[in-house]
Amino acid sequence: MFAYYFTLGLRSLRRNPALTALMIVTLAVGVAASMATLTVLYVMSGDPIPEKSDRLFVPRVDTAPLVGYAAGDEPSDQLNYTDATNLLRSGQGVRRTAVYGVGNAIETGRADLPPFLAQGVAPTRDFFAMFNVPFLYGGPWDVATETAKSNVIVLNRELSEKLFGKTNPVGKRITMDSEQWQIVGVIDKWNPLPRYYRLINGNGGNFSGADEYFIPFQTAVRHEFSNNGNNNCTGEGPKEPGYQGWIASECDWIQFWFEGKSASDQARIKEFLAAYVTDQKKLGRFPRPINVRLENVMEWMKHLGVVGADTKLSTWLAFGFLLVCLVNTVGLLLAKFSARAGEVGVRRALGATRGNIFQQFLIEATVIGLVGGLLGLILSFGGLWLISMQSEEMAIVAKMDWAMLALTLALSIFASILAGLLPTWRACQVTPALQLKTQ
Amino acid sequence: MEIRPILSSLLRNKTGALLIAAQVALSLAIVANALYIIHDRLERAARTSGVADETSMFRLGVAQMKDPESAEGKLAVQDRNYDLIRGVPGVASVARTNQSPLSRSGWNMGLSLDTKQAETTTNTAMYFGQDSMVKTFGLKLIEGRDFVADDVETIDPDKTQSLGRTAILTQVLAKKLFPASSAVGKTIYLGTGSDAFPLQVVGVVEKLQTPWANVGERGEISTILAARRVESYGMFVVRAEPGQRDRVMKDVEAALGKVPGQVVMGTESMEKDRIDLYRDDRAIAWMLITVTVLLLLVTASGIVGMATLWVNQRRKQIGVRRALGARRIDILRYFITENLMITTGGIVAGLLLAVALNQLLVSQLELPKLPLGYLAIGSTVLWLIGVLAVYGPAWRASSISPAIATRSA
């Protein structure tokens, strides 16, 4: 019976073509607007590392001076050099890394490739294992190299291909900042969305931009490379000028990550942080009351407001729009179905139950939803294309995957069924005798 | 008037009317809020930066592969690059700076009135360099004077954190620091506490936006200092002769890039910086405009659809009324009045919804509060759309010939 009603529904599309077309277009536009904005929201707020996002933690401690303290103040988002190195040595969790941004000129010595600036990060060795960074060639530098603060470098695939083509460059040397650096590894395509591992960056923002190379944290500090990113000084700032004054100061510029064995390590590491601050107080640091935070990946992204207010606004608005489209479809379906009271009367008189009528009309509404959904799918691609024209960042996030594709169709069908309920119920109320008498 | 009979007939057949009213209410709620956000964003993007003729301006950065060791070496790099830029025909003015308006990246520092303060009085965007930014940016000096050569202090960042002795403030900042009197001649401090550096205010400019062009007053709190930093890295802002920017930009980039061991980066016109800075604002405004137009179209089509249905259902009654002496205008008026009653009901509900939606946006997304004027605009628009949408079906209803309408079953 379903197949038959479905065919009837398809045929009925040709009845009142203007009204039907209006319904389909309304539904399609509403669905398209909602899905286009929802896709952006979905990509932006997605979990970039679902397998361990609940056991990667960002610590925050409040090193600011006592003056100006108000209860409820948030600790700074980054760490200063002193705390970062102390926490690296702490042995808490299974892995730890400190990350900051660097930018250096790479000399190629080739006539066809003039010197250029490349953007990279300086993490510790654990970084690669913590964030599941895939390697194409070689691997991370070893512990001995890290301790010796040697000039070693890991390239990303693009930079490697730019310099060496599609060959394996591990073991070769490049000239950066007028010094020789040995290549130990090349990472494969790796561009998590959002770039959760270093959200506070000086290159590209939360979604676009890529880190082209990786050098050991302590090597970068030995070279006195300054941070390419956000440098924040609450209070007095450095007491001494120059780089050594900078790293001795309470200014924060380093992003730090712990990896726990499981999600339950969050409480344990947080306790450790409080103990650490208590300990440091003895040295005259941390004048404020103990105020520590430890956030996992999703909490951290929420804290930094990765999904902007504008994105939320667009999504809300689009769903408001879908609601209007839905109300409109209810009205139009009501008009369409009420014109068929005579048909319902005849069918009921010939023995069809109310249930049969209900089924038939609801399936007819579903058919409209299906056609509207297909049209809506095309329109959502159009909408996403428009959104991706706005900026590089939007071009990266405005991409639909299979889940969203399926959701578009499902939303459209669900919307049409919802819209069809009232008109269908009304159609079922037709009294056959009355209807037949007036004919 | 005919309101009573129309009302009683409406009350008999409520569903359709309620649906239209609900649609109008939802549309009004969304349209009023959307119009306000559109206006707010476009107004934000239309603010001026204080820089005269932005279309002639561009910026670029210069870095060295190998930093010279000595201070003299670093200063020599600066001097050489000045000469290279000035050597390009069509360069009207050039200034070395640490940041450029609208470029979204720069320095933010605290100023205080007294070193004994626990906290700085205000944060300010900090522009500094050895040249006249007043001249290169084309700023309007409203009080005091521009920097002279004696004001410029040469500073080695490896030895001191000072940034000079003199300052030019924007009007907004001057008023904020010295509400009652003129700022010129006063001493302010960079930072606070015993390490703070004193600065003497020598002039006030009408306007110079921060590199971020923040919303509200904060967007115009900027300070200019006269300091020549000993460093080989540097950003230059260049004003080209009118109409020659693109060529001058290319030529300057080429002239600086030819020096071995020197890298030119971040070349961007101020026009492009402005587009990039307000990209999101314009994008959200256009998205809202699209949604508003679509929404009004959908609402209008809904009204047309329902009105057509009602006309078809009442063909017989219309025929009878016409046969009993009603003129065409009476029929037309009937449908338009009926529609006005429904939309008015919708609008009343919509006004409440709009305020509620605004409350939600204010609390959740920190959006500004909706001025009442937008409710009036939204209501008028929906009233007009209601009347326009119903006019077609109503006119068709009035053209029904009484003879034919009453004859059929």
Interface residues (C-beta under 8 A of the other chain):
Chain A: L19 L22 T26 V29 G30 A33 V67 G68 A105 E107 P114 P115 F116 L117 D177 S178 G202 E236 G237 P238 K239 P241 G242 G308 A309 D310 K312 L313 S314 W316 L317 A318 G320 F321 L323 V324 C325 V327 N328 V330 G331 L332 L334 A335 S338 A339 I387 Q390 S391 M394 L422 R426 T438 Q439
Chain B: T15 G16 L19 I20 A22 Q23 L26 S27 A29 I30 A34 I37 A63 M65 K66 S105 A118 E119 P157 D158 K159 T160 Q161 G191 G193 D195 G257 G261 V263 M265 R279 D280 A283 I284 M287 L288 V291 L294 L295 V298 T299 S301 G302 G305 M306 T308 L309 N312 Q313 L357 L361 Q364 L365 E366 L367 A409
